[in-house]
């Protein structure tokens, strides 16, 4: 089931974690590689995905985080 453009979940693929549609590449893996300093072109080559797939992961993460409510304990 597609939950965002180019992002899908299926309980039979990666335990239902969000992945790039049509692949088994988890969104959090791509975000972690970016956070670790890996360059877009390196990720594209290593995981056989497109720049648009990477941007879809970042868009999905941004939209997910924007909906979070965090309350300071005090």
C-alpha positions in Angstrom: 0.0 0.0 0.0 1.4 3.4 -1.0 1.4 5.7 2.0 3.1 8.7 0.3 4.4 9.3 -3.2 7.0 6.6 -4.0 6.8 5.2 -0.4 4.9 2.1 0.5 4.3 -0.4 3.3 3.6 -4.1 3.1 3.7 -6.4 6.1 5.6 -9.0 4.0 8.3 -6.5 3.1 10.8 -5.4 5.7 8.3 -6.2 8.5 5.9 -3.5 7.3 8.5 -0.7 7.6 8.1 2.1 5.0 10.2 1.4 1.9 10.8 3.0 -1.5 8.0 1.6 -3.7 9.0 -1.3 -5.8 12.1 -2.0 -3.7 13.0 -3.4 -0.3 15.0 -0.3 0.6 13.7 1.2 3.9 13.2 4.9 4.2 15.1 5.0 7.5 18.1 3.4 5.9 18.3 6.1 3.2 17.9 8.9 5.8 20.6 7.3 7.9 23.0 7.2 5.0 22.3 10.9 4.3 22.8 11.8 7.9 26.1 9.9 7.9 27.4 12.0 5.1 26.9 9.7 2.1 26.3 11.6 -1.1 23.2 11.3 -3.3 25.1 9.7 -6.2 26.7 7.1 -3.9 23.3 6.1 -2.5 21.8 5.9 -6.0 24.6 3.6 -7.1 24.7 1.4 -3.9 21.0 0.8 -3.6 20.0 1.1 -7.3 17.4 3.8 -6.7 16.9 7.3 -8.2 17.4 10.8 -6.9 13.6 11.1 -6.9 13.4 8.1 -4.6 15.8 9.8 -2.1 13.8 13.0 -2.3 10.6 11.1 -1.7 12.2 9.6 1.5 13.1 13.1 2.7 9.7 14.4 1.9 8.0 11.5 3.7 10.2 12.1 6.8 9.6 15.8 6.8 5.8 15.4 6.6 5.9 12.7 9.3 7.9 14.9 11.7 5.7 17.9 11.0 2.8 16.0 12.4 4.5 15.1 15.7 3.5 16.8 18.9 6.3 17.1 21.5 5.6 18.4 24.9 8.3 19.4 27.3 8.1 17.8 30.6 8.8 20.2 33.4 
